[in-house]
Amino acid sequence: MQKGFFLALFIALLAAACAAPTTQRPEVDSAAAKAERLEQTKLALKQGLDRAARLTVTMNRLNVAAADFCEGKTRYISGFATHQIGSAKIDQLEAFEAIHPGHANHLIVVAVLPGMGAEKGGLKVGDHVVAVNGEALPPDTQAAARMVGEKIDRAEPSTLSILRAGKPMDISLPVSRACKVPAMYVPKRDLNAFTDGQTVRVYEGMLDFIKTEEELALVMGHELGHVVRGHIEAKQKNAAVGQVIGLILGAAISVGTGVDVTSSIGSLGEGVGGGRYSVDFEAEADYVGLYIMARAGYPIDNAADFWRRMAVANPGAINMASSHPATADRFVALEAATKEIKSKMASGQPLTPNEAEKGKSADTDSARPSIIQQN
């Protein structure tokens, strides 16, 4: 009771002591403000959903192109993307309903990848998916999207039951083998994209920076390159080895000095091990990613220009290599890789990255363009 009294007194004194605006502004119409909130939520939601669909389409194209590189990590896809709202916030559900009246519980097709099974089967943007292979979809659209993906993941064609302008119809969808690496949109302003070895995640800031579909394919192809070459697993293994060596060394130092440094030296070893070959892994992802991009049919002639723009955004990376190669090195390396790939295309050779001779490490890899070097 006493605490509440003093809080109320504090607020009253603060209100009396603080200066306030003195102009006479028009009253805010609450109904108009509510309508504007809905409009702004619609715009934000639509942008996020459209960007997620854009990533899915590009990722599908790259995944199909890289299928031969993804040992044990492939699936079958037909090449389309849907908007699903699932268990979103109330304001987002309201906005989705305003964008697609009466269809918050339907999977709505928002993109169809040219040349793949969905297009060949006749699926169109705007179709509402209601069943797959004769099984009705659940009302939660996120669960429905997962179900569609799981049911289509087979070598033979699948059947989608859809509503098109309210009319029910069935569509047979041929499938293509692809890497099992989905794309995710991250609504954060960082200039970043990364992979955890299972998914490729692209940040809003990176999408704002990217100017063309080719640049998007370059960024996502790079991350897919990490996956197909097993870089995440290799870094985890290196970190574990470094930690073990660090723990052994730390224990020996602790015995000799009487000061327990086992844990700290172990952590240091883990960090050093995890960072070992980091620059080489990034350079290899650039190289393999460009091959994936070319196999997907994207033009690669101007791919290296992306790193000139990145240099402008981050001048400190022009000369300095830490966990990634310097941007100047990346530009020149991609220029050399582009020439290598185009030479193979001209002579009809398979678009497969060159492998180092057995026994040679990435530091002495003579199979890649010689301009790739670490500083």
C-alpha positions in Angstrom: 0.0 0.0 0.0 2.7 2.4 1.0 4.8 1.4 -2.0 1.9 2.1 -4.4 1.3 5.5 -2.7 4.9 6.7 -3.3 4.8 5.4 -6.9 1.7 7.4 -7.6 3.2 10.5 -5.9 6.4 10.1 -8.0 4.4 9.9 -11.3 2.3 12.9 -10.3 5.4 15.0 -9.4 7.2 13.9 -12.6 4.2 14.9 -14.7 4.0 18.3 -13.1 7.7 19.0 -13.4 8.2 17.9 -17.1 7.7 20.2 -20.0 5.0 19.3 -22.6 4.3 20.2 -26.2 2.1 23.4 -26.6 0.8 23.1 -30.1 -2.9 22.2 -30.8 -2.7 19.1 -33.0 -5.6 17.4 -34.8 -7.1 14.5 -32.8 -6.0 11.0 -34.0 -9.0 9.1 -35.3 -8.8 5.7 -33.6 -10.5 3.8 -36.4 -8.2 5.4 -39.0 -5.1 4.5 -36.9 -6.3 0.9 -36.6 -6.8 0.7 -40.3 -3.3 2.1 -40.9 -1.8 -0.4 -38.5 -3.4 -3.2 -40.5 -2.1 -1.7 -43.8 1.5 -1.4 -42.4 1.3 -5.0 -41.0 0.1 -6.2 -44.5 3.0 -4.6 -46.2 5.5 -6.0 -43.8 4.0 -9.4 -43.9 3.8 -9.5 -47.7 7.4 -8.4 -48.0 8.5 -11.1 -45.6 6.5 -13.8 -47.3 7.6 -12.7 -50.8 11.2 -12.8 -49.8 10.9 -16.2 -48.3 9.3 -17.5 -51.5 12.1 -15.9 -53.5 14.7 -17.7 -51.4 12.8 -21.0 -51.8 12.7 -20.7 -55.6 16.4 -19.9 -55.9 17.4 -22.6 -53.4 15.3 -25.2 -55.3 17.1 -24.4 -58.5 20.5 -24.6 -56.8 19.6 -27.8 -54.9 18.6 -29.6 -58.1 21.9 -28.4 -59.8 24.0 -29.7 -56.8 22.2 -33.0 -56.3 25.2 -35.1 -57.6 27.3 -33.4 -54.9 25.0 -34.1 -52.0 25.8 -37.7 -51.0 23.2 -39.0 -48.5 21.5 -35.6 -48.3 19.1 -35.6 -51.2 15.3 -35.6 -51.6 12.7 -35.1 -54.4 11.0 -31.8 -55.1 8.7 -30.5 -57.7 9.7 -26.8 -57.7 7.0 -24.6 -56.1 6.7 -22.4 -53.1 3.7 -21.7 -50.8 2.8 -19.0 -48.3 1.7 -20.3 -45.0 1.0 -18.3 -41.9 0.6 -21.1 -39.3 0.6 -20.1 -35.7 1.4 -16.4 -36.2 0.5 -13.5 -34.1 -3.1 -12.2 -34.2 -2.2 -9.1 -36.1 -0.3 -11.1 -38.7 -3.3 -13.5 -39.1 -5.6 -10.5 -39.6 -3.2 -9.1 -42.2 -2.9 -12.5 -44.0 -6.7 -12.7 -44.2 -6.8 -9.2 -45.6 -4.3 -10.2 -48.3 -5.9 -13.5 -49.1 -9.6 -13.2 -47.9 -11.0 -16.5 -46.6 -7.8 -18.5 -47.1 -5.8 -18.2 -43.9 -6.0 -22.0 -43.6 -4.9 -22.8 -47.1 -1.5 -23.3 -48.6 -1.3 -20.7 -51.4 1.1 -21.3 -54.3 3.2 -18.1 -54.7 6.0 -19.2 -57.0 6.5 -22.0 -59.6 10.0 -22.7 -60.8 10.3 -22.8 -64.6 11.1 -26.1 -66.2 10.4 -28.2 -63.1 7.6 -30.7 -62.3 5.2 -28.1 -60.8 5.2 -26.1 -64.0 5.1 -29.2 -66.2 2.1 -30.5 -64.2 0.2 -27.2 -64.7 0.4 -25.8 -61.2 -0.1 -22.0 -61.1 0.6 -19.1 -58.8 -2.6 -18.5 -56.7 -3.6 -22.2 -56.5 -4.7 -23.3 -53.0 -3.4 -26.7 -52.0 -5.9 -28.8 -50.0 -4.6 -32.4 -50.3 -1.6 -34.4 -51.4 -1.8 -38.0 -52.7 -5.4 -38.2 -51.6 -4.8 -37.1 -48.0 -6.4 -33.9 -46.8 -4.0 -31.3 -45.3 -4.3 -30.3 -41.6 -5.7 -26.8 -40.8 -2.3 -25.6 -39.5 -0.7 -24.4 -42.7 2.9 -24.9 -41.4 2.1 -28.5 -40.6 0.4 -28.7 -44.0 3.5 -27.4 -45.7 5.6 -30.0 -44.0 3.2 -32.8 -45.0 3.3 -31.7 -48.6 7.1 -31.8 -48.6 7.2 -35.2 -47.0 4.6 -36.7 -49.4 6.2 -35.4 -52.5 9.6 -36.7 -51.4 9.5 -39.9 -53.5 10.8 -40.9 -57.0 7.4 -41.2 -58.6 5.0 -38.2 -59.4 2.6 -37.0 -56.7 -0.9 -35.7 -56.9 -1.9 -32.3 -55.5 -5.6 -31.5 -55.0 -6.1 -27.8 -55.4 -8.7 -25.1 -55.6 -8.3 -22.8 -58.6 -10.7 -19.8 -58.5 -12.9 -22.0 -56.2 -12.9 -25.0 -58.6 -11.4 -28.3 -57.3 -8.9 -30.1 -59.5 -6.1 -32.6 -59.3 -2.6 -32.1 -60.7 0.1 -34.7 -61.2 3.6 -33.4 -60.3 6.8 -34.9 -61.7 9.7 -34.5 -59.3 13.5 -33.8 -59.5 16.3 -35.1 -57.2 17.8 -32.3 -55.2 20.0 -31.5 -52.2 18.0 -31.5 -49.0 18.9 -28.0 -47.9 16.0 -25.6 -47.4 16.4 -21.8 -47.3 15.2 -19.6 -44.5 14.6 -15.8 -44.5 15.9 -14.0 -41.4 14.2 -10.6 -40.8 17.3 -8.9 -39.4 19.2 -6.0 -40.9 22.7 -7.7 -40.8 24.6 -8.0 -44.0 24.9 -11.8 -43.6 24.0 -15.2 -44.8 25.2 -18.5 -43.3 24.5 -22.2 -43.1 24.4 -24.6 -40.1 25.0 -27.5 -42.4 21.3 -28.2 -42.6 19.7 -25.0 -43.9 20.8 -21.8 -45.7 19.7 -18.6 -43.9 19.8 -15.2 -45.6 19.3 -12.0 -43.6 17.0 -9.1 -44.6 20.1 -6.9 -44.8 21.8 -9.1 -47.3 18.6 -9.3 -49.5 18.5 -5.5 -49.4 22.1 -5.4 -50.5 21.7 -7.9 -53.3 20.8 -6.3 -56.6 20.2 -9.3 -59.0 19.1 -12.9 -59.0 22.6 -13.8 -60.0 24.0 -12.2 -56.9 21.4 -14.1 -54.8 22.4 -17.3 -56.4 26.1 -16.5 -55.8 25.5 -16.0 -52.1 23.2 -19.0 -51.6 25.5 -21.2 -53.8 28.4 -20.3 -51.6 26.5 -21.5 -48.5 25.4 -24.6 -50.3 29.1 -25.2 -51.2 29.8 -25.3 -47.5 27.1 -28.0 -47.1 28.2 -30.2 -50.0 31.8 -30.1 -49.0 31.1 -31.0 -45.3 32.7 -27.8 -44.0 30.5 -27.5 -40.9 31.2 -31.1 -39.8 34.9 -30.6 -40.5 35.1 -27.4 -38.4 33.3 -29.2 -35.5 35.7 -32.1 -35.8 38.7 -29.7 -35.8 37.3 -27.8 -32.8 36.9 -31.1 -30.9 40.5 -32.2 -31.7 41.8 -28.7 -30.7 39.9 -29.0 -27.4 41.3 -32.4 -26.6 44.9 -31.3 -27.4 44.2 -28.2 -25.3 42.9 -30.2 -22.3 46.0 -32.5 -22.4 48.4 -29.5 -22.7 46.4 -27.6 -20.0 46.6 -30.6 -17.6 50.4 -30.8 -18.1 50.8 -27.1 -17.4 48.6 -27.4 -14.3 50.7 -30.2 -12.9 53.9 -28.3 -13.6 52.8 -24.9 -12.2 50.3 -25.9 -9.6 47.7 -23.5 -11.3 44.7 -25.2 -12.8 44.5 -23.9 -16.4 43.1 -27.1 -17.9 39.7 -25.7 -18.8 41.0 -22.4 -20.2 43.6 -24.0 -22.4 41.0 -26.5 -23.5 38.7 -23.7 -24.6 41.6 -22.0 -26.4 42.4 -25.2 -28.2 38.7 -25.5 -29.2 38.7 -22.0 -30.7 42.0 -22.5 -32.5 41.0 -25.9 -33.9 37.6 -24.6 -35.0 39.2 -21.7 -36.9 41.8 -23.9 -38.6 41.4 -23.8 -42.4 38.5 -21.4 -42.0 39.8 -19.1 -44.8 40.4 -22.2 -47.0 36.9 -23.5 -46.3 35.4 -20.1 -47.4 37.6 -20.0 -50.5 36.5 -23.6 -51.4 32.8 -22.6 -50.8 33.3 -19.7 -53.3 34.8 -22.1 -55.8 32.3 -24.9 -55.5 29.4 -22.5 -55.2 30.2 -20.9 -58.6 30.1 -24.4 -60.1 26.7 -25.0 -58.6 25.5 -21.6 -59.9 26.7 -22.5 -63.4 25.1 -25.9 -63.3 21.8 -24.2 -62.3 22.0 -22.2 -65.5 22.8 -18.8 -64.0 25.1 -16.5 -65.9 28.4 -16.3 -64.0 30.3 -13.7 -66.1 29.6 -10.9 -63.6 29.6 -13.0 -60.4 32.9 -11.6 -59.1 31.6 -8.0 -59.2 29.6 -8.8 -56.1 32.8 -8.7 -54.1 33.7 -5.2 -55.4 30.4 -4.0 -53.9 31.0 -5.9 -50.7 34.4 -4.1 -50.5 32.6 -0.7 -50.7 30.3 -1.8 -47.9 33.2 -3.1 -45.8 36.5 -1.5 -46.8 38.4 -3.2 -44.0 37.9 -6.6 -45.7 39.7 -5.5 -48.9 43.2 -6.5 -47.6 42.5 -8.3 -44.4 41.8 -12.0 -44.2 40.5 -13.4 -40.8 37.9 -16.1 -41.0 37.2 -15.2 -44.6 39.4 -14.4 -47.6 40.0 -10.7 -48.3 37.5 -9.3 -50.8 40.2 -8.5 -53.3 41.4 -12.1 -53.2 37.8 -13.4 -53.6 37.2 -11.2 -56.6 40.3 -12.3 -58.4 39.7 -16.0 -57.4 36.2 -15.9 -58.8 37.4 -14.3 -62.0 39.8 -17.2 -62.4 37.2 -19.8 -61.5 34.8 -18.2 -64.0 37.3 -18.7 -66.8 37.9 -22.3 -65.8 34.1 -23.1 -65.8 33.5 -21.3 -69.1 36.4 -23.2 -70.7 34.8 -26.5 -69.6 31.4 -25.4 -70.9 33.0 -24.5 -74.3 34.7 -27.9 -74.6 31.7 -29.9 -73.3 33.4 -31.1 -70.1 31.4 -31.9 -67.0 30.9 -29.0 -64.7 32.6 -30.6 -61.7 35.0 -28.8 -59.4 38.6 -29.9 -59.8 39.9 -32.0 -56.9 43.4 -31.8 -55.4 45.7 -34.6 -55.8 45.6 -37.1 -52.9 48.0 -36.2 -50.1 47.8 -32.4 -50.9 46.1 -30.1 -48.5 44.0 -27.0 -49.3 47.1 -24.9 -48.8 48.9 -26.6 -51.7 45.9 -27.3 -53.8 47.1 -27.1 -57.4 43.8 -28.2 -58.8 41.9 -25.0 -58.2 42.8 -21.8 -60.1 46.2 -20.7 -59.0 45.1 -17.2 -58.1 43.4 -18.6 -55.0 45.7 -17.8 -52.2 45.4 -17.1 -48.5 46.9 -14.0 -46.8 
